[in-house]
Amino acid sequence: MDILLTHGYCLADDPREQKIMKPYPPLGILYVSAYLKQQGFYVDVLDTTFSSFDAQKAYILEKMPPVIGLYANLMTKPRIVEIMKWIRNEPSLQGTRILVGGPDVTHNLEGYLGHGADAAVVGEGEETAAALLAAWRSNDTGWCSLPGIAWMKDGKVVRNPAREKVRNLDVLPYPDRESVDMQAYLNTWKHHHGHSAMSVSTQRGCPYTCKWCSTAVYGQSYRRRSPAHVADELAYLSERFAPDTFWFVDDVFTVSYRWLASLAEELSSRRLKVKFECITRADRMNEEVLGILKAMGCFRIWIGAESGSQDVIDAMDRRVDVLHVRDMIRAARRHGIEAGTFIMLGYPGETEADIRETVRHLKSSLPDQFTITVAYPIRGTSMHRELDGKVLASGDWATTTDRDLDFIRTYQRKYYDFAVRHVVNEVEWEKARKQGHALRPYAIKKRLASGAARLGMWYYKTYGK
């Protein structure tokens, strides 16, 4: 074995996801695994989604890999640090090198390298990991000069020049899904939702500049697989695993109308009908695009907005018109496509009047689903940079994540917990009212909960320090 690739996520340790039960395999390390195997490396993948930390440690001790590649993101950072500490303290693993990569690494290099990683991949992992493994395998001391990595010298981080991004994504093999228990994922979906689902990536990077969003791995770029290459993968996955639905993980699925039309033609010419959901932006949608998506098999589309206040949307540099967002949510439903949207409360400068606009936005457009979070500043984003001096200490770096970062807000942090409850219950009550169920017990309960949350908002707005 040349490398063991693994991550730090365990479903059993995630009570929130246990209520949702929509797990997907870790595409990032599966792409790296497939590429390394293509280059002739012997790769083992340990997917811990349905396993445990103890089982992970036992597996590592059994395999004694020369290199462990760890994938780190916002959710798994504390576990990844814990794994690195454990490896460094385990006598039998003193010869094991640690390579860390993933979206949380780029702007936390000192932390990861200071807690035991020999090297960190900054950006895309495939080519950098292959070059580094080749150097380590041949005891080439020149590995320190490879582009795309960071390492430590005399206690200081050395960040080498960036590696050029993979321009033609078609040269990359499909993710190495055969190395994980795909059936466990499919069965989990089927058991909890009545249908199975698989994730597929067709693009890397995003050309937009939303200030809260991290582009730590793929950068602010736009690179896309050819429609034929995507159709090939969909055909392969349909035959090999027969999922009921697909989830395109791309940031903006409809960013290119030409590409979308070509993919639709490719699927049609092959008589390949896939049921899928995707994410996009309202400004990259219109009636024609919705017609194409529906014909392709799209059953749900997530339309980003983040706020119902145009002032907040502009502050985020989101570059969309909130009225167009509402129009596209309604239009999607007219085309027979479920519409979902994302909401973020507590963005810097947001006021209670902006939150009222968000409630109005949701009650007016009534998306089939929406998710709601309280804003936090991810390191490396424009939002984090603009909050310079206002970000509050979050505690020990090793045991917290950027999701624990808080900042000096318009109102006290507790205020936004009540604001979330208010928005959710108010919109749910509106849905019931529109359906003529306003006086049913569950609707009345929602209305009361909304009012109680408003009271909490008032309390923390008035007396919160």
Secondary structure, 3 states (H helix, E strand, C coil): CCEEEEECCCHHHCHHHHHHCCCCCCHHHHHHHHHHHHCCCCEEEECCCCCCHHHHHHHHHHHCCCEEEEECCCCCHHHHHHHHHHHHHCHHHCCCEEEEECCCCCCCHHHHHHCCCCEEECCCCHHHHHHHHHHHHCCCHHHHHCCCEEEEECCEEEECCCCCCCCCHHHCCCCCHHHCCHHHHHHHHHHHHCCCEEEECCEECCCCCCCCCCCCCCCCCCEECCHHHHHHHHHHHHHHCCCCEEEECCCCCCCCHHHHHHHHHHHHHCCCCCCEEEEEEHHHCCHHHHHHHHHHCEEEEEEEEECCCHHHHHHCCCCCCHHHHHHHHHHHHHCCCEEEEEEEECCCCCCHHHHHHHHHHHHHHCCCEEEEEECCCCCCCHHHHHCCCCEECCCCHHHCCHHHCEECCCCCHHHHHHHHHHHHHHHHHHHHHHCCCCCCHHHHHHHHHHHHHHHHHHHHHHHCC
